[in-house]
Amino acid sequence: MSNQHNHQKANSISDHEHQSIPLEETPSNSYEDEIPTDIQDIVPNISTSYKNFGRRILSRKNSSTVNIVNTLNPGQTTDGCLTCCSAPTCCPLLSICPCCGDAEYIRQKKKSSSYIYIRENSLEWNDPEIVIQPGVCCGIDPCLYDIQDKVQVVYFDDVVFDRLTDQTRYCNECRTCCFGGKGERIRMDAPTCFGCCQRGSSPCICIPFCCPKSLCPCILRFEIYVDDAQKGLYEIKKAREAALRKDLYNDNPNKKY
């Protein structure tokens, strides 16, 4: 009898101690869930750059993205004083008349599609063109227009960066008021033969300087219309020099450009 009483007393004390000691709550997330899956969460400063040893300028600070260092304001198309109205939306073809400008939806879409990006290793810009919309008349609709992107990318080690100049026409503001314009012009080209010719792609590897690019599309010449040409020249040159001074983009960063 005494042993049974002592056993019940011991059990009651044990139950009391078990109830009085609070148990730690198990966290909702297990330890494995708290382990970061991305190594950058453990070591934030770890390098994830992409290196192209065949052509260093194509390397990137981040293997999955291309950094945009700066942007430039594209030049805006302005109608001349002879233009008194815009072509109607239902028939933008009327913009071929001297007194009619582009339809408003074409003007807005072209403006929204234009951009100039100074990237970490290159210059990228979009100068959209006006094209005919698809339709039922032989696959086109001759009365309706649309915008076609024309994106170009030139890397900072390209020879056309050897001469980067402001080629804005003389009396640009006055001539824009009278005849229309697209803003100020920056030209990138690669002269040769003491400046008399320019480099070109095969088969025309040397083209006279006077030849327009519309007749000689293989000529190595690029023109960008910006809001401020002098500011654009400064920003492009600064970004290019900064890139070529880094080991990531250049085998010889001590070389002067």
C-alpha positions as CSV (number, residue, x, y, z in Angstrom):
1,M,0.0,0.0,0.0
2,S,2.8,2.3,0.9
3,N,4.7,1.5,-2.3
4,Q,1.6,2.3,-4.4
5,H,1.1,5.6,-2.7
6,N,4.7,6.6,-3.2
7,H,4.5,5.6,-6.9
8,Q,1.4,7.8,-7.4
9,K,3.1,10.7,-5.6
10,A,6.2,10.4,-7.8
11,N,4.0,10.4,-10.9
12,S,2.1,13.5,-9.8
13,I,5.4,15.3,-9.2
14,S,6.7,14.3,-12.5
15,D,3.5,15.5,-14.3
16,H,3.7,18.8,-12.4
17,E,7.3,19.3,-13.4
18,H,6.5,18.5,-17.0
19,Q,3.7,21.0,-17.1
20,S,5.6,23.7,-15.4
21,I,8.6,23.6,-17.8
22,P,7.6,25.5,-21.0
23,L,8.6,23.7,-24.1
24,E,10.3,25.7,-26.9
25,E,8.0,26.3,-29.8
26,T,9.2,24.7,-33.0
27,P,9.7,27.4,-35.7
28,S,7.3,27.2,-38.7
29,N,10.2,27.0,-41.1
30,S,12.7,24.2,-40.8
31,Y,16.4,24.8,-40.8
32,E,16.7,23.6,-44.3
33,D,14.1,26.2,-45.5
34,E,16.2,29.0,-43.9
35,I,19.3,28.1,-46.0
36,P,19.5,30.6,-48.9
37,T,19.4,28.9,-52.2
38,D,21.3,31.7,-53.9
39,I,24.9,31.9,-53.1
40,Q,24.8,35.6,-53.4
41,D,22.6,35.7,-50.2
42,I,25.6,34.1,-48.3
43,V,28.4,36.1,-50.0
44,P,26.8,39.3,-51.5
45,N,30.0,40.5,-53.0
46,I,30.8,37.4,-54.9
47,S,31.7,38.0,-58.6
48,T,29.2,36.7,-61.1
49,S,30.7,38.4,-64.1
50,Y,30.9,36.9,-67.5
51,K,34.3,37.0,-69.2
52,N,34.8,36.6,-72.9
53,F,38.5,35.9,-73.4
54,G,38.2,35.8,-77.1
55,R,36.9,39.4,-77.2
56,R,37.1,41.1,-73.9
57,I,34.8,44.0,-74.7
58,L,31.9,41.5,-74.8
59,S,32.4,40.6,-71.1
60,R,29.7,41.7,-68.6
61,K,29.8,42.6,-64.9
62,N,26.7,40.4,-64.4
63,S,26.5,37.2,-66.4
64,S,22.7,37.5,-66.9
65,T,22.3,41.3,-67.5
66,V,23.9,44.2,-69.4
67,N,24.2,47.3,-67.3
68,I,23.0,50.6,-68.7
69,V,25.4,53.4,-67.6
70,N,23.6,56.4,-69.0
71,T,20.9,57.4,-71.5
72,L,20.7,60.2,-74.1
73,N,17.7,62.0,-75.3
74,P,17.0,61.2,-78.9
75,G,16.4,64.0,-81.4
76,Q,12.8,64.7,-82.1
77,T,11.5,65.0,-85.7
78,T,10.2,68.5,-86.3
79,D,8.1,69.6,-89.3
80,G,9.1,72.6,-91.3
81,C,7.1,75.8,-91.8
82,L,5.4,74.4,-94.9
83,T,3.7,71.7,-93.0
84,C,0.4,72.9,-91.8
85,C,-1.4,69.8,-90.7
86,S,-1.0,66.1,-89.9
87,A,-2.1,63.2,-92.1
88,P,-5.4,61.7,-90.9
89,T,-5.2,58.4,-89.0
90,C,-7.4,56.6,-91.6
91,C,-5.0,57.5,-94.4
92,P,-1.4,58.3,-93.2
93,L,-0.3,58.0,-96.8
94,L,-1.2,61.6,-97.2
95,S,2.0,62.5,-95.4
96,I,3.8,62.4,-98.7
97,C,2.3,65.8,-99.4
98,P,4.6,68.7,-98.5
99,C,1.9,70.3,-96.4
100,C,1.1,67.2,-94.4
101,G,3.1,65.7,-91.6
102,D,3.1,62.2,-90.3
103,A,-0.1,60.9,-88.7
104,E,-0.3,61.5,-85.0
105,Y,-0.3,57.9,-84.0
106,I,2.8,57.3,-86.2
107,R,4.5,60.3,-84.6
108,Q,3.7,59.1,-81.1
109,K,4.7,55.5,-81.7
110,K,8.0,56.5,-83.3
111,K,8.8,58.8,-80.4
112,S,8.0,56.2,-77.9
113,S,10.2,53.6,-79.6
114,S,13.3,55.7,-79.9
115,Y,16.0,55.4,-77.3
116,I,19.8,55.8,-76.9
117,Y,21.5,53.6,-74.3
118,I,25.1,53.9,-73.2
119,R,25.8,50.4,-71.9
120,E,28.7,49.2,-69.9
121,N,30.6,47.9,-73.0
122,S,28.7,49.4,-76.0
123,L,26.3,51.9,-77.4
124,E,22.8,50.9,-78.4
125,W,20.1,52.9,-80.1
126,N,16.8,52.5,-81.9
127,D,15.9,54.7,-84.9
128,P,12.6,53.2,-85.9
129,E,11.4,53.5,-89.5
130,I,8.0,53.8,-91.1
131,V,6.7,50.7,-92.9
132,I,3.5,49.6,-94.6
133,Q,1.1,47.6,-92.5
134,P,0.2,44.0,-93.5
135,G,-3.1,43.8,-95.4
136,V,-5.2,41.9,-97.9
137,C,-3.7,43.7,-101.0
138,C,-0.8,41.4,-101.9
139,G,0.0,41.1,-98.2
140,I,0.1,44.8,-97.5
141,D,-2.2,47.7,-96.8
142,P,-0.9,50.6,-98.9
143,C,-3.0,53.1,-97.0
144,L,-1.8,52.3,-93.5
145,Y,1.6,52.7,-91.9
146,D,3.3,51.1,-88.9
147,I,6.6,51.4,-87.1
148,Q,9.5,49.0,-87.6
149,D,12.3,48.9,-85.0
150,K,15.9,49.5,-86.2
151,V,18.1,48.6,-83.3
152,Q,21.9,48.9,-83.7
153,V,24.7,48.1,-81.2
154,V,28.3,49.2,-81.6
155,Y,30.8,47.9,-79.0
156,F,33.5,50.2,-77.7
157,D,36.4,48.4,-79.3
158,D,34.9,49.0,-82.8
159,V,37.1,51.1,-85.2
160,V,34.2,53.6,-85.8
161,F,34.9,55.0,-82.3
162,D,38.3,56.2,-83.6
163,R,36.5,59.3,-84.9
164,L,33.4,60.5,-83.0
165,T,32.4,64.0,-84.1
166,D,29.5,66.5,-84.0
167,Q,28.2,66.7,-87.5
168,T,25.2,68.9,-86.8
169,R,24.4,71.0,-90.0
170,Y,25.1,74.7,-90.0
171,C,22.3,77.0,-88.9
172,N,20.5,73.9,-87.7
173,E,17.8,75.7,-85.8
174,C,16.9,78.0,-88.7
175,R,16.9,75.2,-91.2
176,T,14.8,73.1,-88.9
177,C,12.3,75.8,-88.6
178,C,12.1,76.2,-92.4
179,F,12.5,72.7,-93.7
180,G,12.2,70.4,-90.6
181,G,14.8,68.3,-88.9
182,K,15.6,65.4,-86.6
183,G,17.8,67.2,-84.0
184,E,21.6,67.4,-83.7
185,R,23.8,64.7,-85.3
186,I,26.6,62.6,-84.0
187,R,28.7,60.7,-86.5
188,M,30.9,57.7,-86.0
189,D,33.1,56.6,-88.9
190,A,36.4,55.0,-89.7
191,P,38.5,57.2,-92.2
192,T,41.3,55.8,-94.2
193,C,43.6,57.0,-97.1
194,F,44.4,60.2,-95.2
195,G,40.7,61.0,-94.7
196,C,39.8,60.7,-98.4
197,C,38.0,57.3,-97.9
198,Q,36.2,55.3,-95.3
199,R,36.3,51.7,-94.4
200,G,33.6,49.4,-95.5
201,S,32.5,45.8,-95.3
202,S,33.2,43.3,-98.0
203,P,33.2,43.5,-101.0
204,C,33.6,47.4,-100.8
205,I,36.4,47.6,-98.3
206,C,37.3,51.2,-99.2
207,I,34.7,53.8,-100.2
208,P,35.1,57.5,-101.1
209,F,34.2,59.8,-98.3
210,C,31.6,61.7,-100.5
211,C,29.4,58.6,-101.0
212,P,26.2,58.6,-98.9
213,K,25.3,55.6,-96.9
214,S,22.0,55.3,-98.7
215,L,23.9,54.4,-101.8
216,C,26.7,52.5,-100.1
217,P,25.1,50.6,-97.2
218,C,28.4,48.7,-96.6
219,I,30.2,51.8,-95.5
220,L,31.2,51.9,-91.8
221,R,29.4,55.0,-90.8
222,F,26.8,55.5,-88.1
223,E,24.8,58.6,-87.4
224,I,22.8,59.3,-84.3
225,Y,20.4,62.2,-83.8
226,V,20.3,63.5,-80.3
227,D,18.9,66.5,-78.4
228,D,22.3,67.8,-77.5
229,A,25.3,66.6,-79.5
230,Q,28.1,68.0,-77.3
231,K,26.6,66.4,-74.2
232,G,26.2,63.2,-76.1
233,L,29.9,63.2,-77.3
234,Y,31.0,63.8,-73.7
235,E,29.0,61.0,-72.2
236,I,29.9,58.5,-74.9
237,K,33.6,59.2,-74.7
238,K,33.6,59.1,-70.9
239,A,31.8,55.8,-70.8
240,R,34.1,54.3,-73.4
241,E,37.3,55.4,-71.7
242,A,36.0,54.1,-68.4
243,A,35.2,50.7,-69.9
244,L,38.5,50.3,-71.7
245,R,40.5,51.1,-68.5
246,K,39.1,48.0,-66.8
247,D,40.7,44.6,-67.0
248,L,37.2,43.0,-67.6
249,Y,36.8,44.7,-71.0
250,N,40.4,45.2,-72.2
251,D,43.6,43.1,-72.3
252,N,45.7,46.3,-72.1
253,P,43.8,48.7,-69.8
254,N,46.9,51.0,-69.6
255,K,46.6,51.9,-73.3
256,K,45.4,55.5,-73.9
257,Y,42.3,56.0,-76.1
